[in-house]
Amino acid sequence: MRFIKVLLWLVLSLVIAIGLGLAWVTSNPEQFKPQLSELIEQRSGLKISFGGALNWEIFPALRLSLDEIKADWSDTNNALVKVSNVKLGVALKPLLSSRPKLRVQSIYIDGLAITLAENSTGNNWTPPDYTGPPLPPIPIPIANPGQLVENKSPNNPRNNWQIDKLAINNSRVEYHNSEDGAYYLLELAKLKISDISENVPIAIETDFSFADADTSFITKLDMELLLNTQTQLHRINNLSLQIDENTLKGDATLDVSALPYLSFALVAEELTFLEIKPSTIADKTALSFTANNSVAAATPNLWDSPLLPDNFNTLINWKGTLEVGALLVDGEQFNKVSMRTEKRDAKTDMEISLPEFFGGQARIRIDLLSRTQPYRWELTPDINNADTQQINYWLGQKLEWAAPLILSGTIATEGNTRRALANNIKATTSFDGQQGRLNISELRRQALAVTRYTGGVERVANWPQVLAYETFTGTWNIDGRKHHMDIILDNLSLDAKGRYDPVEDYMDMNIELTIHENPELNTFDVNNTLRELPIPVRCKGSAQSPRCNLDKNGARRLLADALSGESNDAINEKLNRKIDEEIPEEYRDTARAVLKSLGDLLGNKPEKDRQD
């Protein structure tokens, strides 16, 4: 009996001692600030200052609260990290059980502010004594396969932790580079993560906005994340990603056992692209690279900024699909759009299908080889029976053309900037406008200018402003800035050669218009003098509004070659036939000699006079 009394007194004394000890510890938690600051500096290298109160509770759970925290490598007055308030709650019972487990009931962070600054001499997020390669502002750790250990035991220490709830509110990350003016701001309204543990679905909910010098958007994200640190294969389920008014839903997996590999299957009922200015074709499609001078002038680095990072090959691989019910691009809606894409190291491909494209169908395939610089790109467009009038209206083009368009070809280029891609295009495309209607008022104006010298004005004057044609086909070959187009429009052919600079949006094209004799398709009616005669026209200026006029130098050369008999069999044949019909036989040789002398004279005319 006495033994029991002694034991009870010992237990009571121990409880009183523990209680007094806990009372002493919790009565003045401020005394532990220096030790806590020293511990954090030893582990991270960051100097910590506490501007607010430090409070904690021991029972029934360990709860810690800190206010006004600042962290930096040296001077906390210009802090890299600031936090208004941090609250941490840890359950004691699981920690003291026979199988200890760290269960964090809650982590609450409010007013987190991270300021990232960079200039020509360095940045503020790299430790002062760091000597390795430059660190990005937000490093992405990649696991080393050799360090992974297969362990599926239920007693694996990896599984002996759990975080019930993590919440970050009213926070921001700001980056500024004083060297090149780059800037971005990430504002986090809320981030809520529940049930953080391995092999357990982790619920993630966040609401944030992002802005840089050019763009801004608001994002909401909900998903379940299933982590597996043993296999390094993580799953994303029930994903719902909203960016402004666009929402993506689906599932994905991320394998980070070596080079990260992302596979995904996403769907969207509706996606709206940011507004695209319809000033040029290049603003709307990868099939052309014309420029908007006002945009280029406002953003001088637009043409020379890298499109892909230097480490693109080793950054991440992927394979996935995207299905879009309604894709809205600058006011036009494309239904049932699908995309398939895959990247394997230095080879990337993408295929986009639009089964409802302006009354027809469209498909484009993009292939990228990035093993060595310069990167090599290949685009393969395929358009069938698309309404040209609707396309031109959407692109903001002035051309009045209504027809079902068929277009195909291959466009190859190389580089990693817009300037390089535009200047290195090698392409061969063909189109078939089938039967349709085309505004030929500019063509009619040029033909009238010619007939004032050759006669037959009344015939050209009868040409319609808008032509209902039977045939409209052509090919377009591009080699850098060199362009060559061959076009057939009923009984008219157009052969255009010249240069076009997509960066400056300036063209200089020499065009030969020829009206052929075709009794079955005599759409363009001219007098006999102009038939089979290549009429030289020169077009200069922007692709949107070129200045086209009769090429006087070209006309003089054409006439000189025809009179001297050096080229253009059609004209020579007409001249010979006219001589045979109108000139007596004894004078015909003399007439031909005179014409040849005149042609030689025109062909040898001094350069100064040729430009008159």
Order of alpha helices (4+ residues) and beta strands (2+ residues): alpha-alpha-beta-beta-beta-beta-alpha-beta-beta-beta-beta-beta-beta-beta-beta-beta-beta-alpha-alpha-beta-beta-beta-beta-beta-alpha-beta-beta-alpha-beta-beta-alpha-alpha-beta-beta-beta-beta-beta-beta-beta-alpha-alpha-alpha-alpha
